[in-house]
Amino acid sequence: MISLQNISKQFGEQILFKNVSVHIGDGDRIAVVGPNGAGKSTLMKIIVEQIDPDEGTLSLSRFTTAGYLPQDNIYNKDRTLFDEVAAVFDDVNHLHKKIRALSEEMQTRSAGGNCDSAEFHELVDELGKAQTLLEHRQGYTVDAKIKRILSGLGFREHDLGRMTEEFSGGWQMRIELAKLLLQEPTVLLLDEPTNHLDIESLQWLETYLQAYRGSVVLVSHDSRFLDALVRRVIEISRGQATTYTGNFSSYCKQKVLRDEQLRAAYTEQQQLIERTERFVGRHRYDKKRAKQVQSRLKMLEKMERIELDYDDKTISFAFPETARPGKVIVELDTLTKSYGSQTVFKEVSLRIDRGDKIALLGINGSGKSTLARIIAGHEPFQGGQRLPGHNVSISYFAQNLAGSLAADNTVLETLETVSSTVSVGELRTLLGCFLFTEDDVFKPVGVLSGGEKSRLAIATMLLTPANLLIFDEPTNHLDVQSKAVLRESLRQYPGSYVIVSHDRDFLVGLIDKVIYLKDGIPSIYHGNVDDYLEKISTEETIRQTTENGAKKPVSNSDRERKRKEAQKRQALYQKLKPLRASQKIIEDTIATKEERKAAIEAAFADENTYGDEKKIQHLHVEHDRIASRLEDLYDQWTAIVEQIDEAQEDQS
């Protein structure tokens, strides 16, 4: 469908890709991953021909259409929301106009008694073709389809008539996403589509993409979202693209094994280089060994040096100690908040206790950020009280905090202005946790990317001692590694925190209470985010059952339907049984092979093995054979899983 062959691209001195080849086939589900700045977005722009590669070729099959959602710089204006989205159906609208015009002309001719003329029959034929084409384009259900997509992405009925320029950047992204989903390109490329979605819209998009008929290519830092959707992962790192079969979790496991193998090979190569350089140093002026010296020097020149990726096993940051607060951290008493005539909260009462780990959830526009600012003491209100507890100190991360950083200061100077009591070494350790290493700390803030500024803003916030942390969408521009650092730090944090976030994977293991905002009313759920999602799903099922009324008596047709469903389930079980058995055998074989492969890699690192060149050779042969066999087994496992998925889809 889409093929990139030996693509190379660089900007100035920075090489993003070198001889990278990627293939996107029919029905593919692919994640593109890699550190910030590796070139993920650039690769997607090359695929949709927004950027030309320096070298290499891009090939698209004849009927391929590609739709691309960028991370930012999306702005729609001068049309209502409905008209903007409906514009993707211009061909359908043209057909509607054509059918009306043909119908009117036929009525005119019919009234004049010209029904038997050749021209009239031509009109009838043309009308039939237009109606057939309109039915093929599902032209009679366009309005319903538009409303369904917009509703799934969080828009309400009263939004349809609003002008698009009234919507903020996050909602602009949703408008563009709605247009792409309605266009249904054969290849859908989405660059961080979850950044501005609330949990409800994110779940809807996840379900929609699972059933999408075309191919989907995703750049996302939401590992749970990727796990639910992708079957292949392309990692962009150090100018190369490495492909892994399986979902994101499978990629993480395979990457650990690959990195261990790479480190072992790197260690072995460094030892070989060291031995060779010692030999050259000892015999450089020995005429009898001149040929051997030259041979080994040429070997060193031609040797392809193994490079290791940045070691992402960074330590988590230890928060500064603070005074122990009272039992109540912050209490809101019959609080009312309005913006002009719009009431956001009316007589809301809420309490945060010492040790609370809270997720603040709700659809976009429900007032989550406003409530977070009120709790932090950064937002005025019209009625009621905000009562901070004894010894409470608050640190607050806002979505726009990154924009308030001084552009002329360096990264290190930014932290130094926040805290004059922390040593430079400690500041650099903190910056290292958020991926500012070596000379990165001397970069001016003005040249940093959006993600880098967000990481720096979080680092500045964490320097202030506090026993209540409030985060408003802290992970929007963090990569997987930075999220892991922040998440691990919060896991060890002894104080209380409130997190506004839609990132389910980030919140897992951090939350023991959920506050959900709807129509200005907070509802409290005790438990983690998964407990909350399960609870509201159950409540929705109960609500729908109640609305549908009492359960109807089982009719003969219902019994027949249930009998047929039972037969289908039995047939599916019989079909899946041998596939499941084969899957189990392959998984057991993979486990055995991976265990032996790990043992060989451990032997590579054993100093007792170094001197035995014959043993090393045998181990290398066996290691290569096992690695090749594992590749085959991974492919077999993927094929089995796809057969199981297809069987289950056929059943449904």
PABALO-392411 format. One record per residue (C-alpha): residue number from 1; x, y, z. Coordinates in Angstrom, 1 decimal. Last residue first. Layout:
// PABALO-392411
NUM  X  Y  Z
...
// end
This chain:
// PABALO-392411
652  -19.4  -11.2  16.1
651  -18.5  -14.7  15.1
650  -16.5  -13.5  12.1
649  -14.7  -11.1  14.4
648  -13.8  -14.0  16.7
647  -12.5  -16.1  13.9
646  -10.5  -13.1  12.5
645  -9.0  -12.5  16.0
644  -8.0  -16.1  16.3
643  -6.4  -16.1  12.9
642  -4.5  -12.9  13.7
641  -3.3  -14.5  16.9
640  -2.0  -17.5  15.0
639  -0.2  -15.3  12.4
638  1.4  -13.3  15.2
637  2.6  -16.4  16.9
636  4.1  -17.7  13.7
635  5.9  -14.4  13.1
634  7.3  -14.4  16.6
633  8.3  -18.1  16.1
632  10.2  -17.2  12.9
631  12.0  -14.3  14.6
630  12.8  -16.7  17.5
629  14.4  -19.2  15.2
628  16.7  -16.5  13.8
627  17.7  -15.4  17.3
626  18.2  -19.1  18.3
625  20.5  -19.7  15.3
624  22.4  -16.5  15.9
623  23.0  -17.4  19.6
622  24.0  -20.9  18.6
621  26.6  -19.6  16.2
620  27.8  -17.0  18.7
619  28.1  -19.6  21.5
618  30.1  -21.9  19.3
617  32.5  -19.1  18.4
616  32.8  -18.0  22.0
615  33.6  -21.6  23.0
614  36.4  -21.8  20.4
613  37.7  -18.4  21.6
612  38.1  -19.6  25.2
611  39.8  -16.6  26.8
610  36.7  -14.5  27.2
609  34.4  -17.2  28.6
608  35.7  -17.0  32.2
607  35.1  -13.3  32.1
606  31.3  -13.9  31.9
605  29.6  -11.2  29.8
604  29.2  -13.5  26.8
603  27.9  -16.2  29.2
602  25.0  -13.9  30.2
601  24.2  -13.5  26.5
600  24.2  -17.3  26.2
599  21.9  -17.7  29.2
598  19.5  -15.0  27.8
597  19.3  -16.9  24.5
596  18.6  -20.2  26.4
595  15.7  -18.5  28.3
594  14.4  -16.9  25.1
593  14.4  -20.2  23.4
592  12.4  -21.9  26.2
591  9.9  -19.0  26.4
590  9.5  -19.0  22.7
589  8.8  -22.8  22.7
588  6.2  -22.4  25.4
587  4.6  -19.5  23.4
586  4.6  -21.6  20.2
585  3.0  -24.6  22.0
584  0.4  -22.4  23.6
583  -0.5  -20.7  20.3
582  -0.9  -24.1  18.7
581  -3.3  -25.2  21.4
580  -5.2  -22.0  21.1
579  -5.5  -22.5  17.3
578  -6.6  -26.1  17.8
577  -9.4  -25.0  20.2
576  -10.4  -21.9  18.3
575  -12.5  -23.6  15.7
574  -14.2  -25.9  18.2
573  -14.9  -22.9  20.5
572  -16.3  -20.9  17.6
571  -18.7  -23.8  16.7
570  -19.9  -23.9  20.3
569  -20.4  -20.2  20.4
568  -22.3  -20.4  17.1
567  -24.5  -23.2  18.4
566  -25.2  -21.2  21.6
565  -26.2  -18.2  19.4
564  -28.5  -20.4  17.4
563  -30.2  -21.6  20.6
562  -30.5  -18.0  21.9
561  -32.2  -16.9  18.7
560  -34.6  -19.9  18.8
559  -35.5  -19.1  22.5
558  -36.0  -15.4  21.5
557  -38.2  -16.4  18.6
556  -40.3  -18.6  21.0
555  -40.7  -15.6  23.3
554  -39.0  -14.9  26.6
553  -41.1  -12.6  28.6
552  -40.0  -8.9  28.5
551  -37.7  -7.5  31.1
550  -39.1  -4.4  32.7
549  -38.5  -1.0  31.1
548  -36.0  0.1  28.5
547  -35.1  3.1  30.6
546  -34.2  0.8  33.6
545  -31.9  -1.4  31.4
544  -30.2  1.7  30.0
543  -29.6  3.1  33.5
542  -28.3  -0.3  34.8
541  -25.9  -0.5  31.8
540  -24.7  3.1  32.4
539  -24.2  2.3  36.1
538  -22.1  -0.8  35.2
537  -19.9  1.3  32.8
536  -19.6  4.0  35.5
535  -18.3  1.4  38.0
534  -15.9  -0.2  35.5
533  -14.4  3.2  34.7
532  -14.1  4.0  38.4
531  -12.5  0.7  39.3
530  -10.0  1.2  36.4
529  -9.2  4.7  37.7
528  -8.4  3.5  41.2
527  -10.8  3.3  44.3
526  -13.2  5.5  46.0
525  -15.5  7.4  43.6
524  -16.5  11.0  44.4
523  -19.0  12.9  42.2
522  -18.4  16.6  41.6
521  -21.4  18.7  40.3
520  -20.8  21.5  37.7
519  -22.7  19.6  35.0
518  -20.4  16.6  35.3
517  -17.2  16.5  37.2
516  -15.7  13.2  38.4
515  -13.5  13.1  41.5
514  -11.6  9.8  41.6
513  -9.9  8.4  44.7
512  -7.0  5.9  45.3
511  -4.8  7.0  42.4
510  -1.2  6.3  41.6
509  -1.1  2.7  40.7
508  -2.7  3.3  37.2
507  -2.8  7.1  36.6
506  -0.1  7.1  33.9
505  -1.7  4.2  32.0
504  -5.1  6.0  32.1
503  -3.8  9.3  30.6
502  -6.8  11.6  30.7
501  -5.3  13.8  33.4
500  -6.1  16.3  36.1
499  -4.0  15.1  39.0
498  -4.6  16.0  42.7
497  -1.9  15.2  45.1
496  -1.3  14.4  48.8
495  2.1  13.9  50.5
494  4.4  10.9  50.9
493  5.8  10.9  47.3
492  7.2  7.5  46.4
491  4.6  6.7  43.8
490  4.8  10.3  42.6
489  8.5  9.9  41.8
488  7.8  6.7  39.9
487  5.2  8.4  37.9
486  7.4  11.4  37.1
485  10.3  9.2  36.0
484  8.0  6.9  34.0
483  6.4  9.9  32.3
482  9.8  11.2  31.3
481  10.6  7.8  29.8
480  7.4  7.4  27.8
479  7.6  10.9  26.3
478  6.1  13.9  28.1
477  4.1  16.5  26.1
476  0.6  15.9  27.5
475  1.8  14.2  30.6
474  1.2  17.0  33.2
473  -2.4  17.5  32.4
472  -3.1  19.9  35.3
471  -1.0  18.8  38.2
470  -1.7  19.8  41.8
469  0.8  18.8  44.5
468  0.0  19.1  48.2
467  2.7  18.6  50.8
466  5.1  21.1  49.2
465  8.8  21.9  49.1
464  9.5  23.8  45.9
463  11.9  22.0  43.6
462  9.2  19.9  42.1
461  7.6  22.9  40.3
460  10.9  23.7  38.5
459  11.2  20.1  37.3
458  7.6  20.1  36.0
457  8.3  23.3  34.0
456  11.5  21.7  32.6
455  9.5  18.7  31.4
454  6.9  20.9  29.8
453  9.5  23.0  28.1
452  11.2  19.9  26.7
451  7.8  18.7  25.3
450  7.1  22.0  23.7
449  10.5  22.1  22.0
448  13.4  24.1  23.5
447  15.0  27.0  21.6
446  13.6  29.7  23.9
445  14.7  28.0  27.1
444  18.4  28.6  26.2
443  20.4  25.4  26.1
442  23.1  25.1  28.9
441  21.4  22.1  30.5
440  21.5  20.2  27.2
439  25.3  20.2  27.4
438  25.4  17.0  29.5
437  21.9  15.7  30.1
436  18.4  17.1  30.2
435  16.3  13.9  30.1
434  13.8  14.7  32.9
433  15.7  12.7  35.5
432  18.9  14.3  34.3
431  17.4  17.7  35.1
430  17.0  16.5  38.8
429  20.6  15.3  38.8
428  21.7  18.6  37.2
427  20.0  20.5  40.0
426  21.6  18.3  42.6
425  25.1  18.9  41.2
424  24.4  22.7  40.9
423  23.6  22.7  44.7
422  20.1  23.4  46.0
421  19.7  26.5  48.2
420  19.2  29.1  45.5
419  15.9  27.5  44.3
418  13.7  28.8  41.5
417  16.3  31.1  39.9
416  18.7  28.2  39.8
415  16.2  26.0  38.1
414  15.8  28.4  35.2
413  19.6  28.9  35.2
412  20.1  25.2  34.4
411  17.8  25.3  31.4
410  19.3  28.5  30.1
409  17.6  31.8  30.7
408  16.7  33.9  27.6
407  13.2  32.4  27.1
406  12.0  33.0  30.7
405  9.5  30.3  31.5
404  5.8  31.5  31.5
403  4.9  29.4  28.4
402  5.8  26.1  30.2
401  3.2  27.0  32.9
400  0.4  26.9  30.3
399  -1.0  23.5  31.3
398  -0.6  24.4  35.0
397  1.6  22.7  37.6
396  0.9  23.7  41.2
395  2.9  23.3  44.4
394  0.9  23.8  47.6
393  2.0  24.1  51.3
392  -0.5  23.1  54.0
391  0.7  23.6  57.7
390  -2.9  23.5  59.0
389  -5.7  23.2  56.4
388  -6.7  25.5  53.5
387  -10.3  26.7  53.6
386  -11.9  27.8  50.3
385  -15.2  29.4  51.1
384  -18.6  30.1  49.5
383  -19.4  32.6  46.7
382  -18.0  34.4  43.7
381  -14.7  32.6  43.0
380  -11.1  33.7  42.3
379  -8.6  31.3  40.8
378  -4.9  30.6  41.8
377  -5.6  29.2  45.3
376  -4.5  25.7  44.4
375  -8.0  24.3  45.0
374  -9.4  27.1  42.8
373  -6.9  26.4  40.1
372  -7.7  22.6  40.1
371  -11.5  23.5  40.0
370  -10.9  25.7  36.9
369  -8.8  23.0  35.3
368  -11.5  20.4  35.8
367  -14.4  22.7  34.8
366  -16.6  20.4  32.6
365  -15.1  22.0  29.4
364  -13.4  18.8  28.3
363  -15.2  15.8  29.8
362  -14.6  14.9  33.4
361  -11.8  13.7  35.6
360  -9.9  14.8  38.7
359  -7.6  11.9  39.8
358  -6.9  12.0  43.6
357  -4.2  10.6  45.8
356  -5.3  11.5  49.3
355  -2.7  11.3  52.0
354  -4.0  14.2  54.1
353  -7.6  14.8  53.3
352  -9.1  16.8  50.4
351  -12.6  18.0  51.0
350  -15.4  19.2  48.7
349  -18.6  21.3  48.8
348  -20.0  22.9  45.6
347  -22.5  25.6  46.1
346  -22.9  26.2  42.3
345  -20.0  25.5  40.0
344  -19.4  26.6  36.4
343  -22.1  29.2  36.1
342  -22.1  31.1  32.8
341  -23.5  34.6  33.1
340  -20.1  36.2  33.5
339  -17.6  33.4  34.2
338  -19.1  31.8  37.4
337  -17.9  30.0  40.5
336  -19.8  29.1  43.6
335  -18.4  27.3  46.6
334  -20.7  25.8  49.2
333  -17.6  24.9  51.4
332  -14.3  23.9  49.7
331  -11.9  22.2  52.1
330  -8.1  21.8  51.6
329  -5.6  19.6  53.4
328  -7.7  18.2  56.3
327  -5.8  15.9  58.6
326  -3.2  18.6  59.4
325  0.0  19.0  57.5
324  3.5  17.4  58.3
323  6.2  20.0  57.5
322  8.0  19.4  54.2
321  10.7  17.2  52.8
320  12.0  17.9  49.3
319  10.8  15.4  46.7
318  13.2  12.6  45.8
317  13.5  12.4  42.0
316  13.5  9.0  40.3
315  16.7  7.4  39.1
314  17.3  7.0  35.4
313  17.3  3.6  33.7
312  17.0  5.2  30.3
311  20.6  4.6  29.2
310  20.9  6.6  26.0
309  21.1  4.1  23.1
308  24.3  2.1  22.7
307  26.4  2.5  19.6
306  28.1  -0.5  17.8
305  31.0  0.5  15.6
304  31.0  -0.8  12.1
303  34.7  -2.0  11.7
302  36.3  -0.8  8.5
301  38.9  1.4  10.2
300  39.6  -1.1  12.9
299  40.1  -3.9  10.4
298  42.4  -1.7  8.4
297  44.5  -1.2  11.6
296  44.5  -4.9  12.1
295  45.8  -5.6  8.6
294  48.4  -2.9  8.9
293  49.7  -4.4  12.2
292  49.7  -7.9  10.8
291  51.6  -6.7  7.7
290  54.2  -4.9  9.9
289  54.8  -7.8  12.3
288  58.3  -8.7  11.2
287  59.1  -4.9  10.9
286  58.3  -4.3  14.6
285  57.7  -0.6  14.9
284  53.9  -0.8  15.5
283  54.2  -4.1  17.4
282  53.2  -3.2  21.0
281  50.8  -0.4  20.1
280  49.2  -2.4  17.3
279  48.6  -5.3  19.7
278  47.2  -3.0  22.4
277  44.9  -1.4  19.8
276  43.7  -4.9  18.8
275  43.1  -6.0  22.4
274  41.2  -2.8  23.1
273  39.1  -3.0  19.9
272  38.2  -6.7  20.7
271  37.3  -5.7  24.3
270  35.1  -2.9  22.9
269  33.5  -5.3  20.5
268  32.6  -7.8  23.2
267  31.2  -5.1  25.4
266  29.1  -3.7  22.5
265  27.9  -7.3  21.7
264  26.8  -7.8  25.3
263  25.2  -4.3  25.3
262  23.3  -5.1  22.1
261  22.1  -8.5  23.4
260  20.8  -6.8  26.6
259  19.2  -4.1  24.4
258  17.5  -6.7  22.3
257  16.1  -8.5  25.3
256  14.8  -5.2  26.8
255  13.5  -4.2  23.4
254  11.5  -7.5  23.1
253  9.8  -6.9  26.4
252  8.9  -3.3  25.5
251  7.7  -4.3  22.0
250  5.4  -7.0  23.6
249  3.9  -4.2  25.8
248  3.4  -2.0  22.7
247  1.6  -4.7  20.6
246  3.3  -7.4  18.6
245  6.0  -7.6  15.9
244  9.0  -5.3  16.3
243  10.5  -3.2  13.5
242  13.7  -1.2  13.9
241  14.1  2.1  12.1
240  17.5  3.8  12.1
239  18.7  7.4  12.5
238  19.8  7.0  16.1
237  16.3  5.8  17.2
236  13.0  5.3  15.4
235  11.1  2.3  16.7
234  8.5  0.8  14.5
233  5.9  -1.2  16.4
232  3.5  -3.8  15.0
231  0.1  -5.1  16.1
230  -1.3  -1.9  17.4
229  -4.7  -1.0  18.9
228  -5.4  -1.9  22.5
227  -1.7  -1.8  23.4
226  -1.3  1.6  21.8
225  -4.0  3.2  24.0
224  -2.5  1.5  27.1
223  1.0  2.9  26.1
222  -0.2  6.5  25.8
221  2.9  8.2  24.4
220  1.4  8.3  21.0
219  2.4  8.3  17.3
218  -0.1  6.1  15.5
217  -0.4  4.5  12.0
216  -3.8  3.0  11.2
215  -4.7  1.0  8.1
214  -8.2  1.0  6.8
213  -11.4  -0.7  8.0
212  -11.6  0.9  11.4
211  -13.2  -1.4  14.0
210  -10.4  -1.0  16.5
209  -10.2  2.7  15.6
208  -13.7  3.3  16.8
207  -13.2  1.5  20.1
206  -10.1  3.5  20.8
205  -11.7  6.8  19.7
204  -14.6  6.1  22.1
203  -12.3  5.3  25.0
202  -10.3  8.5  24.3
201  -13.6  10.5  24.1
200  -14.6  9.2  27.6
199  -11.1  9.7  29.1
198  -10.7  13.3  27.9
197  -9.0  14.0  24.7
196  -6.4  16.7  24.1
195  -3.2  14.7  23.9
194  -4.9  11.5  22.6
193  -4.3  12.1  18.9
192  -0.5  12.2  19.3
191  0.3  12.1  15.6
190  -2.4  10.2  13.8
189  -1.9  8.6  10.4
188  -4.9  7.0  8.8
187  -4.2  4.9  5.7
186  -7.2  3.9  3.4
185  -8.7  7.3  4.1
184  -12.1  7.3  5.9
183  -13.2  10.9  5.1
182  -15.5  10.9  8.1
181  -12.6  9.9  10.4
180  -10.4  12.6  9.0
179  -13.0  15.3  9.4
178  -13.6  14.2  13.0
177  -9.9  14.4  13.7
176  -9.7  18.0  12.4
175  -12.6  19.0  14.6
174  -10.9  17.2  17.6
173  -7.7  19.1  17.0
172  -9.6  22.4  16.9
171  -11.1  21.3  20.3
170  -7.6  21.1  21.8
169  -6.7  24.5  20.3
168  -9.7  26.3  21.6
167  -13.1  26.6  19.8
166  -14.7  29.9  19.0
165  -12.9  30.0  15.6
164  -15.2  27.0  14.6
163  -18.3  29.1  14.6
162  -21.0  27.5  16.8
161  -24.0  25.9  15.2
160  -23.0  22.3  16.0
159  -21.9  23.1  19.5
158  -25.5  23.0  20.9
157  -25.8  19.3  20.1
156  -22.7  18.5  22.1
155  -19.1  17.8  21.1
154  -17.1  15.2  23.0
153  -15.3  13.2  20.3
152  -18.1  10.5  20.2
151  -20.7  13.3  19.7
150  -18.8  14.7  16.7
149  -18.6  11.2  15.2
148  -22.3  10.4  15.7
147  -23.4  13.9  14.5
146  -21.5  13.5  11.3
145  -22.9  10.0  10.7
144  -26.4  11.2  11.3
143  -26.0  14.1  8.8
142  -24.4  11.8  6.2
141  -27.1  9.1  6.3
140  -28.7  9.7  2.9
139  -25.4  10.1  1.2
138  -24.2  6.6  2.1
137  -21.6  7.0  -0.7
136  -23.0  4.0  -2.5
135  -26.5  5.4  -2.0
134  -25.4  8.7  -3.6
133  -23.9  6.8  -6.5
132  -27.1  4.9  -7.0
131  -29.1  8.1  -6.8
130  -26.8  9.8  -9.4
129  -27.1  6.8  -11.7
128  -30.8  6.7  -11.5
127  -31.1  10.5  -12.1
126  -28.9  10.2  -15.2
125  -31.2  7.4  -16.6
124  -34.3  9.4  -15.9
123  -32.8  12.5  -17.5
122  -31.8  10.5  -20.6
121  -35.4  9.1  -20.7
120  -36.7  12.7  -20.7
119  -34.3  13.7  -23.5
118  -35.4  10.8  -25.6
117  -39.0  12.1  -25.4
116  -41.8  10.0  -23.9
115  -42.5  12.1  -20.8
114  -42.8  15.4  -22.7
113  -46.3  16.2  -21.6
112  -45.5  19.7  -20.4
111  -46.1  18.8  -16.8
110  -43.7  15.9  -17.3
109  -41.1  18.2  -18.7
108  -41.3  20.5  -15.7
107  -41.3  17.6  -13.2
106  -38.3  16.1  -15.0
105  -36.4  19.4  -14.7
104  -37.2  19.6  -11.0
103  -36.0  16.0  -10.4
102  -32.8  16.6  -12.3
101  -32.1  19.8  -10.3
100  -32.8  18.0  -7.0
99  -30.6  15.1  -7.9
98  -27.8  17.4  -8.9
97  -28.0  19.3  -5.7
96  -27.9  16.1  -3.7
95  -25.0  14.8  -5.8
94  -23.0  18.0  -5.1
93  -23.6  17.6  -1.4
92  -22.2  14.1  -1.6
91  -19.1  15.3  -3.5
90  -18.7  18.1  -0.9
89  -18.8  15.4  1.9
88  -15.6  16.6  3.6
87  -17.4  20.0  3.9
86  -19.7  18.4  6.5
85  -17.1  18.9  9.2
84  -16.8  22.7  8.6
83  -20.6  23.0  8.1
82  -21.3  21.3  11.4
81  -18.8  23.3  13.3
80  -20.0  26.6  11.8
79  -17.8  28.2  9.2
78  -15.4  31.2  9.1
77  -12.6  29.4  11.0
76  -10.5  26.3  11.4
75  -7.0  26.2  13.0
74  -4.6  23.3  13.4
73  -1.0  24.3  14.1
72  -0.6  21.2  16.4
71  0.1  17.5  16.7
70  -0.6  16.7  13.1
69  -3.5  14.5  11.9
68  -2.8  12.9  8.5
67  -5.1  11.2  6.0
66  -3.6  9.0  3.3
65  -5.4  7.7  0.2
64  -4.2  4.5  -1.5
63  -6.0  3.5  -4.8
62  -3.0  3.3  -7.0
61  -0.4  1.9  -4.6
60  1.9  4.5  -3.0
59  5.7  4.6  -3.4
58  8.1  6.8  -1.5
57  11.7  6.7  -2.7
56  15.1  7.4  -1.1
55  17.2  10.5  -0.5
54  16.8  13.9  1.0
53  13.2  13.0  1.8
52  10.4  15.5  0.8
51  8.1  16.9  3.4
50  4.3  17.2  3.2
49  4.2  14.0  1.1
48  1.8  12.1  3.4
47  4.6  9.5  4.2
46  7.2  12.2  4.5
45  5.0  14.0  7.1
44  4.7  10.7  9.0
43  8.5  10.4  9.1
42  8.9  14.0  10.2
41  6.5  13.3  13.1
40  8.6  10.4  14.3
39  11.9  12.2  13.8
38  14.0  11.3  16.9
37  13.3  14.7  18.5
36  11.4  13.2  21.4
35  12.5  9.6  22.0
34  11.1  6.8  19.9
33  7.8  5.2  18.8
32  5.8  4.7  15.6
31  2.9  2.4  16.4
30  1.4  0.4  13.5
29  -2.0  -1.3  12.9
28  -1.9  -2.6  9.4
27  -5.2  -3.3  7.6
26  -3.6  -3.3  4.1
25  0.2  -2.9  4.3
24  2.5  -0.1  5.5
23  6.1  -0.8  4.6
22  9.2  1.0  6.0
21  12.8  1.4  4.8
20  15.3  3.7  6.5
19  18.5  4.5  4.6
18  19.6  7.1  7.1
17  17.1  9.0  9.2
16  17.1  12.0  11.5
15  20.6  13.3  10.8
14  21.1  16.6  12.7
13  23.8  18.9  11.3
12  21.3  21.0  9.3
11  18.1  19.1  9.2
10  18.5  15.6  7.9
9  16.5  13.0  6.0
8  17.3  9.6  4.4
7  14.7  7.1  3.1
6  16.1  3.8  1.8
5  12.7  2.6  0.5
4  9.4  3.8  1.8
3  6.4  1.7  0.8
2  2.7  2.5  1.1
1  0.0  0.0  0.0
// end
